[in-house]
Amino acid sequence: MIKQICAAVAGGLIMVASGAALAQTHNEHARHDGHSQHSHQQQAVNRRHHGMYEQGRKQGWYKKGGHLPRTYWSRQYAVSDWRTHHLRQPPRGYHWVHSDNGDYLLVATATGIIASIVTAALQH
């Protein structure tokens, strides 16, 4: 029984570590592929949304259930065409926000509460 629990925990840790490695690989590729349209779009997003991810992680709000600061409630952060970004339609009262690291945050329009985060690695 203990061996099974240890094996399950080890398997979970391997999955988490490999997911982080894939996300890093994807982000590195997007940063270094200067010829792709996606790279140019991502660079524009990075300039526009400078610091959202780092600020949010440092302050503790960049997570499901966190509260998106009003600084990021403006139209420049909102995703107007969720289909183009391969996202599901937001429920009534929610909208998508694009983060500087490529993540998408599903945010309650009235409160700014983050309902979910779709990581950049899962987009492609």
C-alpha positions as CSV (number, residue, x, y, z in Angstrom):
1,M,0.0,0.0,0.0
2,I,2.8,2.4,0.9
3,K,4.6,1.5,-2.3
4,Q,1.5,2.4,-4.3
5,I,1.1,5.7,-2.6
6,C,4.8,6.6,-3.2
7,A,4.6,5.5,-6.8
8,A,1.5,7.7,-7.3
9,V,3.2,10.7,-5.7
10,A,6.3,10.2,-7.7
11,G,4.3,10.0,-10.9
12,G,2.4,13.2,-10.1
13,L,5.7,15.0,-9.4
14,I,7.1,13.8,-12.8
15,M,4.0,15.1,-14.6
16,V,4.2,18.5,-12.9
17,A,7.9,18.8,-13.6
18,S,7.5,17.8,-17.3
19,G,4.6,20.3,-17.7
20,A,6.8,23.1,-16.3
21,A,9.6,22.1,-18.7
22,L,7.2,22.1,-21.7
23,A,5.9,25.6,-20.7
24,Q,9.5,26.9,-20.5
25,T,10.4,25.3,-23.8
26,H,7.3,26.8,-25.5
27,N,8.1,30.3,-24.0
28,E,11.7,30.1,-25.0
29,H,10.7,29.1,-28.6
30,A,8.2,32.0,-28.8
31,R,10.9,34.5,-27.6
32,H,13.6,33.3,-30.0
33,D,11.6,32.7,-33.1
34,G,11.8,36.2,-34.5
35,H,10.4,35.3,-37.9
36,S,7.1,33.9,-36.9
37,Q,3.9,36.1,-36.8
38,H,3.1,34.6,-33.4
39,S,6.5,35.9,-32.1
40,H,5.8,39.4,-33.3
41,Q,2.3,39.3,-31.8
42,Q,3.7,38.0,-28.5
43,Q,6.3,40.7,-28.4
44,A,3.6,43.3,-28.8
45,V,1.6,41.7,-26.0
46,N,4.7,41.7,-23.8
47,R,5.3,45.4,-24.3
48,R,1.6,46.2,-23.7
49,H,1.2,44.0,-20.6
50,H,4.7,44.4,-19.1
51,G,4.9,42.9,-15.6
52,M,1.4,41.5,-15.1
53,Y,2.6,37.9,-14.4
54,E,5.6,38.9,-12.3
55,Q,3.7,41.5,-10.3
56,G,0.8,39.1,-9.7
57,R,3.0,36.2,-8.6
58,K,4.9,38.5,-6.3
59,Q,1.8,40.0,-4.8
60,G,-0.1,36.7,-4.7
61,W,-3.1,37.5,-6.8
62,Y,-2.0,35.7,-10.0
63,K,-4.0,32.4,-9.3
64,K,-7.4,31.0,-9.5
65,G,-9.5,32.8,-7.0
66,G,-7.2,35.8,-7.0
67,H,-8.4,39.4,-7.6
68,L,-7.1,41.0,-10.8
69,P,-6.1,44.6,-9.9
70,R,-8.1,47.4,-11.7
71,T,-4.9,48.3,-13.5
72,Y,-5.6,45.3,-15.8
73,W,-9.3,45.9,-16.2
74,S,-8.9,48.1,-19.3
75,R,-9.7,47.1,-22.9
76,Q,-6.1,46.8,-23.8
77,Y,-5.8,43.7,-21.7
78,A,-9.2,42.2,-22.7
79,V,-9.4,39.5,-25.4
80,S,-12.2,40.6,-27.7
81,D,-12.1,37.5,-30.1
82,W,-11.7,34.4,-27.9
83,R,-12.1,32.1,-30.9
84,T,-8.9,33.5,-32.5
85,H,-7.0,32.7,-29.4
86,H,-8.5,29.1,-29.2
87,L,-10.4,29.8,-26.0
88,R,-13.8,28.7,-25.0
89,Q,-16.6,31.2,-24.9
90,P,-16.6,33.0,-21.6
91,P,-19.7,32.5,-19.5
92,R,-22.1,35.5,-19.1
93,G,-20.4,38.0,-16.7
94,Y,-16.9,36.9,-17.5
95,H,-14.2,37.9,-20.0
96,W,-10.7,36.8,-21.0
97,V,-7.6,38.8,-20.2
98,H,-4.2,38.2,-21.9
99,S,-1.2,38.2,-19.6
100,D,2.3,39.2,-20.5
101,N,3.6,35.6,-20.3
102,G,1.0,34.3,-22.8
103,D,-1.5,33.0,-20.3
104,Y,-5.2,33.8,-20.5
105,L,-7.1,34.6,-17.4
106,L,-10.9,34.1,-17.2
107,V,-12.1,37.0,-15.1
108,A,-15.4,38.0,-13.6
109,T,-16.3,41.3,-15.2
110,A,-18.0,42.8,-12.1
111,T,-15.5,41.7,-9.4
112,G,-12.2,41.0,-11.1
113,I,-12.0,37.5,-9.5
114,I,-9.9,35.1,-11.6
115,A,-12.1,32.1,-12.3
116,S,-9.4,30.1,-14.2
117,I,-6.0,30.5,-16.0
118,V,-5.2,28.8,-19.3
119,T,-1.4,28.6,-19.5
120,A,0.5,29.5,-22.6
121,A,1.8,25.9,-22.9
122,L,-1.7,24.6,-23.3
123,Q,-2.6,27.0,-26.2
124,H,-0.8,25.1,-29.0
